[in-house]
Amino acid sequence: MEDAIRWARTSVTVNLRDARSGKIFGRLEASERAASADYDEAVRRSAVAAAKKIADQIHRAINGYLESI
């Protein structure tokens, strides 16, 4: 049997809301694709990569918001 490459994509959307005012101060999106011979591994890789991207965006958005208030 031929070893085929399996692709997986993970997309993440996060809205950051100020709890006091209710105002949304950040809408963040990240998407990542990954490949592996094993589909579950491709899913895991794409999820980990998207999580790293969104974590960095969240960090920057919160810091920027806190500096502006």
N, CA, C and O atoms as CSV, one atom per row, in Angstrom:
chain,resi,resn,atom,element,x,y,z
A,1,MET,N,N,0.839,-1.185,0.000
A,1,MET,CA,C,0.000,0.000,0.000
A,1,MET,C,C,0.876,1.238,0.000
A,1,MET,O,O,1.872,1.313,0.719
A,2,GLU,N,N,0.498,2.189,-0.803
A,2,GLU,CA,C,1.258,3.424,-0.939
A,2,GLU,C,C,1.052,4.332,0.280
A,2,GLU,O,O,-0.066,4.484,0.774
A,3,ASP,N,N,2.142,4.926,0.749
A,3,ASP,CA,C,2.053,5.881,1.857
A,3,ASP,C,C,1.624,7.234,1.315
A,3,ASP,O,O,2.417,7.942,0.694
A,4,ALA,N,N,0.384,7.587,1.547
A,4,ALA,CA,C,-0.146,8.862,1.075
A,4,ALA,C,C,0.030,9.916,2.162
A,4,ALA,O,O,0.015,9.617,3.356
A,5,ILE,N,N,0.193,11.129,1.721
A,5,ILE,CA,C,0.288,12.238,2.669
A,5,ILE,C,C,-1.126,12.720,2.964
A,5,ILE,O,O,-1.923,12.947,2.054
A,6,ARG,N,N,-1.420,12.872,4.238
A,6,ARG,CA,C,-2.729,13.355,4.683
A,6,ARG,C,C,-2.561,14.790,5.180
A,6,ARG,O,O,-1.620,15.093,5.913
A,7,TRP,N,N,-3.466,15.656,4.782
A,7,TRP,CA,C,-3.428,17.065,5.180
A,7,TRP,C,C,-4.547,17.353,6.167
A,7,TRP,O,O,-5.627,16.766,6.094
A,8,ALA,N,N,-4.273,18.266,7.093
A,8,ALA,CA,C,-5.287,18.711,8.052
A,8,ALA,C,C,-5.156,20.215,8.212
A,8,ALA,O,O,-4.058,20.767,8.130
A,9,ARG,N,N,-6.284,20.872,8.440
A,9,ARG,CA,C,-6.291,22.317,8.659
A,9,ARG,C,C,-7.029,22.599,9.955
A,9,ARG,O,O,-8.066,22.003,10.246
A,10,THR,N,N,-6.469,23.524,10.727
A,10,THR,CA,C,-7.107,23.996,11.949
A,10,THR,C,C,-7.309,25.498,11.823
A,10,THR,O,O,-6.388,26.229,11.456
A,11,SER,N,N,-8.510,25.950,12.128
A,11,SER,CA,C,-8.816,27.385,12.128
A,11,SER,C,C,-9.333,27.772,13.504
A,11,SER,O,O,-10.119,27.047,14.113
A,12,VAL,N,N,-8.880,28.928,13.987
A,12,VAL,CA,C,-9.249,29.398,15.317
A,12,VAL,C,C,-9.679,30.857,15.214
A,12,VAL,O,O,-9.026,31.655,14.542
A,13,THR,N,N,-10.777,31.204,15.881
A,13,THR,CA,C,-11.218,32.594,16.005
A,13,THR,C,C,-11.440,32.879,17.478
A,13,THR,O,O,-12.111,32.118,18.175
A,14,VAL,N,N,-10.867,33.988,17.950
A,14,VAL,CA,C,-10.990,34.384,19.355
A,14,VAL,C,C,-11.419,35.840,19.408
A,14,VAL,O,O,-10.829,36.695,18.747
A,15,ASN,N,N,-12.453,36.118,20.203
A,15,ASN,CA,C,-12.855,37.495,20.480
A,15,ASN,C,C,-12.450,37.819,21.911
A,15,ASN,O,O,-12.760,37.067,22.834
A,16,LEU,N,N,-11.760,38.935,22.093
A,16,LEU,CA,C,-11.351,39.379,23.425
A,16,LEU,C,C,-12.288,40.502,23.854
A,16,LEU,O,O,-12.449,41.493,23.142
A,17,ARG,N,N,-12.897,40.342,25.015
A,17,ARG,CA,C,-13.889,41.298,25.500
A,17,ARG,C,C,-13.466,41.829,26.866
A,17,ARG,O,O,-13.062,41.073,27.749
A,18,ASP,N,N,-13.567,43.141,27.016
A,18,ASP,CA,C,-13.326,43.773,28.315
A,18,ASP,C,C,-14.501,43.421,29.223
A,18,ASP,O,O,-15.644,43.757,28.916
A,19,ALA,N,N,-14.231,42.756,30.324
A,19,ALA,CA,C,-15.294,42.282,31.219
A,19,ALA,C,C,-16.069,43.437,31.843
A,19,ALA,O,O,-17.264,43.306,32.111
A,20,ARG,N,N,-15.414,44.547,32.074
A,20,ARG,CA,C,-16.080,45.678,32.716
A,20,ARG,C,C,-17.009,46.420,31.750
A,20,ARG,O,O,-18.160,46.702,32.083
A,21,SER,N,N,-16.511,46.729,30.572
A,21,SER,CA,C,-17.303,47.527,29.631
A,21,SER,C,C,-18.120,46.680,28.666
A,21,SER,O,O,-19.098,47.155,28.088
A,22,GLY,N,N,-17.720,45.431,28.495
A,22,GLY,CA,C,-18.391,44.568,27.530
A,22,GLY,C,C,-17.913,44.785,26.102
A,22,GLY,O,O,-18.382,44.118,25.180
A,23,LYS,N,N,-16.979,45.718,25.915
A,23,LYS,CA,C,-16.471,46.047,24.582
A,23,LYS,C,C,-15.494,44.973,24.095
A,23,LYS,O,O,-14.610,44.540,24.834
A,24,ILE,N,N,-15.670,44.552,22.839
A,24,ILE,CA,C,-14.716,43.636,22.222
A,24,ILE,C,C,-13.537,44.466,21.735
A,24,ILE,O,O,-13.702,45.382,20.929
A,25,PHE,N,N,-12.349,44.139,22.228
A,25,PHE,CA,C,-11.161,44.908,21.837
A,25,PHE,C,C,-10.227,44.123,20.933
A,25,PHE,O,O,-9.199,44.640,20.498
A,26,GLY,N,N,-10.572,42.900,20.655
A,26,GLY,CA,C,-9.748,42.121,19.743
A,26,GLY,C,C,-10.514,40.981,19.118
A,26,GLY,O,O,-11.202,40.228,19.808
A,27,ARG,N,N,-10.392,40.856,17.802
A,27,ARG,CA,C,-10.928,39.698,17.081
A,27,ARG,C,C,-9.742,39.097,16.343
A,27,ARG,O,O,-9.199,39.693,15.412
A,28,LEU,N,N,-9.360,37.928,16.770
A,28,LEU,CA,C,-8.140,37.311,16.271
A,28,LEU,C,C,-8.473,36.029,15.512
A,28,LEU,O,O,-9.395,35.295,15.867
A,29,GLU,N,N,-7.708,35.785,14.473
A,29,GLU,CA,C,-7.901,34.570,13.687
A,29,GLU,C,C,-6.550,33.962,13.358
A,29,GLU,O,O,-5.575,34.675,13.119
A,30,ALA,N,N,-6.503,32.664,13.348
A,30,ALA,CA,C,-5.304,31.933,12.947
A,30,ALA,C,C,-5.739,30.668,12.230
A,30,ALA,O,O,-6.757,30.063,12.565
A,31,SER,N,N,-4.955,30.283,11.247
A,31,SER,CA,C,-5.229,29.071,10.502
A,31,SER,C,C,-3.891,28.421,10.175
A,31,SER,O,O,-2.907,29.103,9.890
A,32,GLU,N,N,-3.869,27.131,10.218
A,32,GLU,CA,C,-2.622,26.414,9.953
A,32,GLU,C,C,-2.930,25.095,9.271
A,32,GLU,O,O,-3.937,24.450,9.560
A,33,ARG,N,N,-2.054,24.707,8.366
A,33,ARG,CA,C,-2.159,23.430,7.670
A,33,ARG,C,C,-0.942,22.590,7.988
A,33,ARG,O,O,0.155,23.123,8.154
A,34,ALA,N,N,-1.121,21.290,8.075
A,34,ALA,CA,C,0.006,20.388,8.327
A,34,ALA,C,C,-0.231,19.070,7.606
A,34,ALA,O,O,-1.366,18.685,7.323
A,35,ALA,N,N,0.873,18.389,7.317
A,35,ALA,CA,C,0.796,17.117,6.596
A,35,ALA,C,C,1.530,16.027,7.365
A,35,ALA,O,O,2.492,16.285,8.088
A,36,SER,N,N,1.054,14.819,7.189
A,36,SER,CA,C,1.700,13.647,7.774
A,36,SER,C,C,1.145,12.413,7.075
A,36,SER,O,O,0.082,12.462,6.458
A,37,ALA,N,N,1.863,11.330,7.176
A,37,ALA,CA,C,1.340,10.059,6.656
A,37,ALA,C,C,0.152,9.600,7.495
A,37,ALA,O,O,-0.727,8.889,7.008
A,38,ASP,N,N,0.135,10.018,8.766
A,38,ASP,CA,C,-0.953,9.675,9.685
A,38,ASP,C,C,-1.852,10.897,9.864
A,38,ASP,O,O,-1.377,11.953,10.281
A,39,TYR,N,N,-3.137,10.769,9.556
A,39,TYR,CA,C,-4.060,11.904,9.629
A,39,TYR,C,C,-4.134,12.496,11.039
A,39,TYR,O,O,-4.135,13.717,11.196
A,40,ASP,N,N,-4.195,11.648,12.056
A,40,ASP,CA,C,-4.270,12.153,13.433
A,40,ASP,C,C,-3.050,12.997,13.780
A,40,ASP,O,O,-3.164,13.989,14.500
A,41,GLU,N,N,-1.897,12.611,13.279
A,41,GLU,CA,C,-0.677,13.395,13.516
A,41,GLU,C,C,-0.747,14.732,12.776
A,41,GLU,O,O,-0.303,15.755,13.296
A,42,ALA,N,N,-1.297,14.723,11.579
A,42,ALA,CA,C,-1.461,15.974,10.833
A,42,ALA,C,C,-2.402,16.926,11.572
A,42,ALA,O,O,-2.156,18.131,11.629
A,43,VAL,N,N,-3.478,16.378,12.135
A,43,VAL,CA,C,-4.419,17.192,12.922
A,43,VAL,C,C,-3.704,17.770,14.137
A,43,VAL,O,O,-3.844,18.956,14.435
A,44,ARG,N,N,-2.944,16.942,14.836
A,44,ARG,CA,C,-2.225,17.403,16.027
A,44,ARG,C,C,-1.242,18.515,15.672
A,44,ARG,O,O,-1.172,19.530,16.366
A,45,ARG,N,N,-0.487,18.327,14.597
A,45,ARG,CA,C,0.500,19.339,14.186
A,45,ARG,C,C,-0.170,20.657,13.814
A,45,ARG,O,O,0.312,21.725,14.190
A,46,SER,N,N,-1.266,20.591,13.086
A,46,SER,CA,C,-1.942,21.827,12.683
A,46,SER,C,C,-2.556,22.526,13.889
A,46,SER,O,O,-2.551,23.755,13.954
A,47,ALA,N,N,-3.088,21.760,14.849
A,47,ALA,CA,C,-3.665,22.359,16.055
A,47,ALA,C,C,-2.595,23.018,16.916
A,47,ALA,O,O,-2.810,24.113,17.437
A,48,VAL,N,N,-1.461,22.374,17.069
A,48,VAL,CA,C,-0.367,22.941,17.862
A,48,VAL,C,C,0.143,24.234,17.213
A,48,VAL,O,O,0.371,25.225,17.906
A,49,ALA,N,N,0.319,24.224,15.909
A,49,ALA,CA,C,0.817,25.410,15.215
A,49,ALA,C,C,-0.191,26.562,15.299
A,49,ALA,O,O,0.201,27.708,15.517
A,50,ALA,N,N,-1.479,26.268,15.129
A,50,ALA,CA,C,-2.503,27.317,15.230
A,50,ALA,C,C,-2.572,27.858,16.653
A,50,ALA,O,O,-2.747,29.061,16.849
A,51,ALA,N,N,-2.436,26.987,17.643
A,51,ALA,CA,C,-2.461,27.429,19.045
A,51,ALA,C,C,-1.296,28.360,19.348
A,51,ALA,O,O,-1.470,29.348,20.063
A,52,LYS,N,N,-0.121,28.069,18.823
A,52,LYS,CA,C,1.034,28.945,19.026
A,52,LYS,C,C,0.803,30.310,18.393
A,52,LYS,O,O,1.127,31.339,18.984
A,53,LYS,N,N,0.238,30.314,17.184
A,53,LYS,CA,C,-0.047,31.587,16.511
A,53,LYS,C,C,-1.056,32.412,17.294
A,53,LYS,O,O,-0.845,33.605,17.512
A,54,ILE,N,N,-2.146,31.792,17.716
A,54,ILE,CA,C,-3.211,32.530,18.397
A,54,ILE,C,C,-2.743,32.985,19.777
A,54,ILE,O,O,-3.129,34.062,20.231
A,55,ALA,N,N,-1.922,32.187,20.448
A,55,ALA,CA,C,-1.402,32.589,21.758
A,55,ALA,C,C,-0.564,33.858,21.639
A,55,ALA,O,O,-0.658,34.749,22.482
A,56,ASP,N,N,0.247,33.937,20.604
A,56,ASP,CA,C,1.064,35.137,20.385
A,56,ASP,C,C,0.179,36.346,20.093
A,56,ASP,O,O,0.429,37.438,20.601
A,57,GLN,N,N,-0.851,36.151,19.276
A,57,GLN,CA,C,-1.777,37.247,18.962
A,57,GLN,C,C,-2.523,37.712,20.214
A,57,GLN,O,O,-2.701,38.914,20.414
A,58,ILE,N,N,-2.956,36.785,21.050
A,58,ILE,CA,C,-3.671,37.137,22.282
A,58,ILE,C,C,-2.760,37.968,23.184
A,58,ILE,O,O,-3.175,38.993,23.725
A,59,HIS,N,N,-1.532,37.522,23.337
A,59,HIS,CA,C,-0.564,38.227,24.180
A,59,HIS,C,C,-0.382,39.675,23.697
A,59,HIS,O,O,-0.436,40.610,24.496
A,60,ARG,N,N,-0.166,39.850,22.393
A,60,ARG,CA,C,0.025,41.196,21.838
A,60,ARG,C,C,-1.234,42.049,21.970
A,60,ARG,O,O,-1.149,43.235,22.290
A,61,ALA,N,N,-2.395,41.456,21.728
A,61,ALA,CA,C,-3.652,42.220,21.801
A,61,ALA,C,C,-3.944,42.687,23.228
A,61,ALA,O,O,-4.346,43.832,23.435
A,62,ILE,N,N,-3.744,41.811,24.204
A,62,ILE,CA,C,-3.997,42.194,25.595
A,62,ILE,C,C,-3.006,43.265,26.040
A,62,ILE,O,O,-3.398,44.244,26.674
A,63,ASN,N,N,-1.734,43.088,25.717
A,63,ASN,CA,C,-0.736,44.103,26.078
A,63,ASN,C,C,-1.067,45.447,25.442
A,63,ASN,O,O,-0.989,46.484,26.101
A,64,GLY,N,N,-1.431,45.433,24.176
A,64,GLY,CA,C,-1.786,46.679,23.492
A,64,GLY,C,C,-3.012,47.337,24.109
A,64,GLY,O,O,-3.060,48.557,24.264
A,65,TYR,N,N,-3.983,46.541,24.452
A,65,TYR,CA,C,-5.208,47.087,25.061
A,65,TYR,C,C,-4.912,47.679,26.431
A,65,TYR,O,O,-5.376,48.776,26.743
A,66,LEU,N,N,-4.151,46.970,27.247
A,66,LEU,CA,C,-3.842,47.466,28.585
A,66,LEU,C,C,-2.996,48.750,28.534
A,66,LEU,O,O,-3.113,49.604,29.414
A,67,GLU,N,N,-2.173,48.882,27.538
A,67,GLU,CA,C,-1.381,50.109,27.377
A,67,GLU,C,C,-2.259,51.288,26.958
A,67,GLU,O,O,-1.915,52.442,27.210
A,68,SER,N,N,-3.387,50.997,26.324
A,68,SER,CA,C,-4.248,52.077,25.811
A,68,SER,C,C,-5.277,52.570,26.809
A,68,SER,O,O,-5.906,53.605,26.585
A,69,ILE,N,N,-5.463,51.846,27.909
A,69,ILE,CA,C,-6.472,52.286,28.885
A,69,ILE,C,C,-5.847,52.987,30.067
A,69,ILE,O,O,-6.557,53.418,30.975
